[in-house]
Amino acid sequence: MLKEERHNFIINEVRKYNRVLLTDLAQKLEVSDDTVRRDLKELDALDKVKKVHGGAVSKSYHIYTHAQPDVYAREQKILIAQKALKLLRDEQVILISGGTTNLEFARLIPKNLKATFFTPSLSTALQLINHPNSETIFIGGKISKEMQLALGGSVINTLSQIKTDLCLIGTGHLDAYHGLSEFDWEVVQLKKAMMKASKKVVALTISEKLNSSQRYRVCEAGEIDYLITELDPSDAVLQPYISQGVTVL
């Protein structure tokens, strides 16, 4: 594969998943870790991705609002967010993680909604506070510079003391048979605690992330109550999730 082809592949993977590991890229491209490391360094210099220890993150991971001109699959994410709005009711308590799809959701929340939002995501919190009739509570802890996300024991402890109506969880990798998974162990623990703190779990994801898996499992697919993608619920891609007992919107 030519360098230009590798670069295009890497950019697409980073934009799709927001965070990628160097070793995963090397395996998919069938090249050495050193080759990918050089590619990431060049792409960082070109301002295409942000090189971090062990991999790369998308440029949209380093913003505080939804207003990023280069958000991957933005139209699909807006559609997903609009579908998710149908689950909102006044006086609900809602737990929401980070990610560009959740940022679109936070942006589109009706201004007259009266609800309480908990989030460990800085960017999501700063979007939520634009809604005058809703309350935003930031769950603080050790903040990941790469993800602008609070992690660690203090966050887990806070989550153990609340019970929310809905949990809108960011989705990195989801497979009907391998479940929801991530490659970051701390993020896995955060998402497990978020699910435990909520009555209903909602997974928002573009369909490109379906049928993919990573190293560490967050939960079985059947533990998710609602799956929301840009696809029509009757799409064949979604049938395996429906068979696991997930409600697809």
C-alpha positions in Angstrom: 0.0 0.0 0.0 1.3 3.4 -1.0 1.9 6.1 1.7 -1.0 8.2 0.4 -3.3 5.2 0.7 -2.1 4.5 4.2 -2.6 8.2 5.2 -6.1 8.2 3.8 -7.0 5.0 5.7 -5.6 6.3 9.0 -7.4 9.6 8.6 -10.7 7.8 8.0 -10.2 5.5 11.0 -9.4 8.4 13.3 -12.4 10.4 12.2 -14.7 7.4 12.5 -13.6 6.2 15.9 -12.1 9.4 17.4 -9.4 7.5 19.1 -7.2 4.7 17.5 -4.3 2.7 18.7 -1.0 2.6 16.7 -0.9 -1.2 17.0 -4.4 -1.6 15.7 -3.6 0.5 12.7 -0.4 -1.4 12.0 -2.4 -4.7 12.1 -5.1 -3.5 9.8 -2.6 -2.0 7.3 -0.2 -5.0 7.6 2.8 -2.8 8.2 5.2 -2.3 11.1 4.5 -0.1 14.1 7.4 2.1 13.1 5.8 2.8 9.7 2.5 3.8 11.3 4.4 5.9 13.9 6.1 7.8 11.0 2.7 8.2 9.3 1.1 9.6 12.4 3.9 12.1 12.9 3.5 13.3 9.3 -0.3 13.5 9.6 0.1 15.4 12.9 2.5 17.9 11.2 -0.1 18.3 8.4 -2.8 19.0 11.1 -4.9 16.0 9.9 -4.9 14.1 13.2 -3.5 14.6 16.7 -0.7 12.2 17.5 -0.8 11.0 21.1 1.1 8.4 23.1 0.3 5.0 21.5 -1.9 6.3 18.7 -3.9 9.3 17.6 -7.2 11.2 18.2 -9.3 13.2 15.9 -9.1 17.0 15.8 -12.7 17.1 17.0 -11.6 15.6 20.3 -9.9 18.9 21.2 -12.9 21.2 21.0 -15.5 22.4 23.5 -18.5 22.7 21.3 -20.3 20.9 18.5 -19.2 23.6 16.1 -16.3 21.7 14.5 -16.3 22.1 10.7 -14.8 18.6 10.1 -16.9 16.3 12.2 -17.1 12.9 10.6 -20.6 11.8 9.3 -22.1 14.9 10.8 -25.5 14.6 9.0 -25.9 11.0 10.2 -25.1 12.1 13.8 -27.6 14.9 13.7 -30.3 12.4 12.5 -29.3 10.1 15.4 -29.5 12.9 17.9 -33.0 13.9 16.6 -34.2 10.4 17.1 -32.8 10.3 20.7 -34.7 13.5 21.6 -37.9 11.5 21.4 -36.9 9.8 24.7 -36.7 13.1 26.6 -39.4 14.1 29.2 -39.6 17.0 31.6 -38.1 16.3 35.1 -35.9 13.4 33.9 -32.5 12.9 35.3 -30.1 12.0 32.5 -26.5 10.8 32.4 -24.6 11.5 29.2 -21.0 10.8 28.1 -18.8 12.5 25.5 -18.4 12.1 21.8 -19.4 14.1 18.8 -22.8 12.3 18.5 -23.7 13.2 22.1 -22.5 16.8 21.4 -25.1 17.0 18.6 -27.7 15.6 21.0 -26.8 18.2 23.7 -27.0 21.0 21.1 -30.5 20.0 19.9 -32.1 19.6 23.3 -35.3 21.8 23.4 -34.7 25.1 25.2 -37.9 24.6 27.2 -37.0 21.1 28.5 -36.7 21.0 32.3 -34.3 18.2 33.2 -31.1 17.5 35.1 -28.0 16.3 33.2 -25.0 14.6 34.8 -21.9 14.2 32.6 -18.2 13.4 33.1 -17.4 15.1 29.7 -16.1 18.7 29.7 -17.2 19.3 26.1 -20.7 17.9 26.7 -21.1 19.9 29.9 -20.2 23.1 28.2 -22.7 22.4 25.5 -25.5 21.5 28.0 -25.2 24.7 30.0 -26.5 26.6 27.0 -30.0 25.3 27.9 -31.6 27.8 30.3 -34.3 25.5 31.8 -32.1 22.4 32.5 -29.5 21.9 35.2 -26.0 20.5 34.3 -23.9 18.7 36.9 -20.3 18.0 35.9 -18.9 14.8 37.5 -15.3 15.7 38.2 -12.2 13.7 38.6 -8.9 13.1 36.9 -9.3 14.7 33.4 -8.0 12.9 30.4 -6.3 15.5 28.2 -6.9 13.4 25.1 -10.6 13.0 25.7 -11.6 15.9 27.9 -13.2 13.3 30.1 -13.1 12.8 33.9 -12.0 9.3 34.9 -11.0 7.5 38.0 -12.2 6.6 41.5 -13.9 9.8 42.4 -16.1 9.7 39.2 -17.0 6.0 39.9 -17.8 6.9 43.5 -20.1 9.8 42.5 -21.9 7.5 39.9 -22.5 4.9 42.7 -24.6 7.5 44.5 -27.1 8.4 41.8 -29.8 6.7 39.7 -30.8 8.4 36.5 -33.7 7.8 34.1 -31.5 7.5 31.0 -27.9 7.0 30.2 -26.7 8.1 26.8 -23.5 6.3 26.4 -20.8 7.0 23.8 -20.2 4.1 21.5 -16.8 3.2 20.2 -17.3 -0.4 19.1 -20.6 -2.5 19.2 -21.3 -6.0 18.0 -24.4 -8.0 18.5 -22.4 -11.0 19.8 -19.4 -9.4 21.4 -21.2 -6.5 22.9 -20.1 -2.9 23.6 -16.3 -2.7 23.9 -13.4 -0.3 24.2 -9.6 -0.4 24.2 -9.1 1.9 27.2 -9.6 0.1 30.5 -10.4 3.3 32.5 -13.1 4.2 30.0 -14.6 0.7 30.3 -14.9 1.1 34.1 -16.5 4.5 33.6 -19.1 3.2 31.2 -19.8 0.2 33.4 -20.5 2.6 36.3 -22.6 4.9 34.1 -24.8 1.9 33.1 -25.2 0.7 36.7 -26.3 4.2 37.7 -29.1 4.3 35.1 -32.5 2.7 34.7 -32.3 2.7 30.9 -29.2 2.7 28.6 -29.2 4.3 25.2 -26.4 3.7 22.7 -26.0 6.4 20.0 -23.8 5.4 17.1 -23.3 5.7 13.4 -23.9 2.4 11.6 -20.2 2.2 10.5 -19.3 1.4 14.1 -21.6 -1.6 14.3 -20.2 -5.1 14.0 -16.8 -4.1 15.4 -15.1 -5.0 18.7 -12.2 -4.1 20.8 -10.1 -5.6 23.6 -12.2 -4.9 26.7 -16.0 -5.5 27.0 -18.2 -3.0 28.6 -21.4 -5.1 28.4 -23.4 -7.6 26.4 -25.4 -6.1 23.5 -28.6 -7.2 25.3 -27.8 -5.0 28.3 -28.5 -2.0 26.1 -32.1 -0.9 26.1 -32.1 1.4 23.1 -29.9 1.4 20.0 -30.1 4.5 17.8 -28.4 4.8 14.4 -29.1 6.7 11.2 -30.6 3.6 9.7 -34.2 2.7 9.4 -35.1 0.2 12.3 -36.1 -2.4 9.6 -32.6 -2.4 8.1 -31.1 -5.9 8.0 -27.9 -4.7 9.7 -29.9 -4.1 12.9 -31.8 -7.4 13.1 -29.1 -9.2 15.2 -29.4 -6.5 17.8 -33.2 -6.7 17.9 -32.8 -10.5 18.4 -30.8 -9.7 21.5 -33.7 -7.8 22.9 -32.5 -4.3 22.1 -35.1 -1.7 21.0 -33.9 -0.1 17.8 -35.0 3.5 17.0 
